[in-house]
Amino acid sequence: MKNVIKKLSLALMAVFALSFTSIEGEKKEINTKESKVEWKGYKVTGFHEGTIAVKSGALEFDGEKLVGGSFVIDMTSLVSTDLEGEYKGKLEGHLKSDDFFGVEKFATSTLTFKTVTPKGKNSYEVVGDLTVKGITKPVTFDFSVYGSKATASLKIDRTKYNVKYGSASFFDGLKDKAIYDEFDILVDLKF
């Protein structure tokens, strides 16, 4: 009888201990209303900047350690924040056209983390698959997590995704009309 009580006690303690242990692979959904993604594109004569919305996304954790993530970006939400009026509308329309991101056909872009390597406290190097206009290419970037917030900065070569309009890499004689191939994405996530 003592052995039965002893085994039952050990089993209860194990169940009690496991109930307070974090579940491996915990997913934390992104708060899309409070998260912010900013873009900045450069041309010979200056730059344009704006925002784009996260449609959905989640980060995966093992305890407090980031182990994965995936996101869907709403390409139809692309807006310019540096212009107003007619010029704002023209730029946004052009960026959404087939010359650039073709949002009528490609309404979303995705980013899926493939590897996450710790670099220090709260800091990671992420290698992910970025899909834009149906084309998937690897990207590498730094990602930081602080409590229920995360930040990242990405530099993306648009020409890898068949976004070649105004690129001096593909068209001669553009002079001051050239648009640089790389653009920046700054990400501020809340979950």
N, C-alpha and C positions, 0 to 999 in steps of 0.2 A: 504494500500500500504506500509506503514511503517513497518508493521509486516512481510510482504513478503520479503522486502529488509533486515530486521533484520535477519530473518531465513536463507535467502540465504547467508548472510555474515557469520553467525555462521557455516553453512555447509561448506563454502569455507575455513574458518579458520581450521575447524576440518580436512578436507582433506589435507590441507597444513601441519598441524602438524603431521598427520599420515605418510606423505611422508618422513619425516625426522626421524621417529622412527624405530629402528632396528626390523627386522622381527624375531619373536620368532622361535627358532629351526633352526637358520642359520647353514648350513653345510659348512665346510671349507675342501676342498680336500687336501690330503697330497701330497707334492711334492716328488714323489718317487725317483727322481734322486739326490736330495739334502739331503734326510733323510738317517739315518744310524742306523743299528741294529747290535750290536756286541754280540757274545756269548762267554762263557768261561766255559769249562767243566773240572772237577777235577778228578784226579786219585791218588792213593797212592804215586806214584813216581813223581807227578807234575801236569801239566795241559796242555790243548790245547785251543786255542782261534781262533776266526775268525769272519766272517760277514755273514749276510743273508739279502736278499732284501725284502723290502715292495713292493708287487705287486700292491696294491691299498689300499685306506683307506680314512677316513674322520673323523673329529671331529665335534661335534654338540655343538652349543653355544646358550644360551639365553642371548642376550646382550653380556657382557664380561664373563659370567659365563659358564664354561664347564658343559654340561648336558648329553653328550653321545659320542660314538665313535665306529667305527668298522674298522677292518683291515684284509687284506689277505696277508699272507706271502708266498713268492715263495720258497718252500723247495728245489727246484732244484738248486737254487743259492747259497746254503750253501758252503762256502769255509773256509779253514784254513789259518790263516795269520802268524802262528808261525813256520811253516815248509816250506821247499822248495824241489823241485825236486821230486824224486821217493816217499819219505815218505809223502810229501804233497798229492800226487795223491792217495796213498794207504789209508791215513786217510779219505780224502774226499769221496773216493769210499765206504769205510766201513760205514761212517756216513750216506750215501745215501742208503745203502743196507737195506734189511729186518731186519738185526741184530739191526739196530737203527731206522731210520725214514722212510724207505721203500718208497722213493720219486717216484719210478716208478708208484706205485699205489696211493700214497698220495702226489701229487705234490704241494698241498697248505695246510697251516694251517690257522686258523682264530681266531681272538679275537674280542668279542663283549662286550662292556660295558653294564652292567645290572643296577648298581647303581653308582652314582657319588656324593660323600659327601665332601663339602668344609671343609678343615682343617685349612685354614688361607689364607692370600693373595696369590693368584696364585697357591695354593697347594690343592690337592684333594686326597681322598682315593677312589680308584676305585675297584669295585667288577665286574669281568667279566667272561664270558664263553670262555675258551681257548679250541680249538679243534685241536688235533694232532693225526694223524693216524686214523681219524674218531672217536676218543673218546673225548667227551666233559666233562670238569671238571671245577669247579669254581676256580678262582685265585683272590687274593687280593694284591694290590700294590699301591704305592704312585705315583702320576702323577703331574707334575708341568707345568704350561703354562706361558710363558713370551713373550708378543707380538705375533709374528708369529712363535714361536718355542715352542716345548714341550719336556719334558724329563721324562723318567721312568726307574725304575730298578725292575726287576722281578727275583725271585728265583723259579725255576720250578723243581718239582720232576718228573723226566722222567718216573719212573716206573708206575705212574698213567696213562700213555699213552701207556702202553705195550712196553716200551723201557727198556728191562731188561738185555741186554747184559752186562756182566762183573759186575753185581750188587751183592755185598756181601749179600744183603737182600734176594737174591734168590738162590745164588750158593755158596757152601762151598769150602774152600780150594783155593781161588783165590790169597791169600796173596798179594804180591806187584803188581799183575795184576788187582786188583779190581778198578772199576771206581765208583766214588761216585754217588749217586742217584740224587742229586740236581745239577743243573747248573744255571748259571747267564745269564740274558739277559739285556743289556743296550741299551736304545732306545733314539735316538736324532732325533726328527721329525721337519720338516719345512713345513709350509702350507701357 
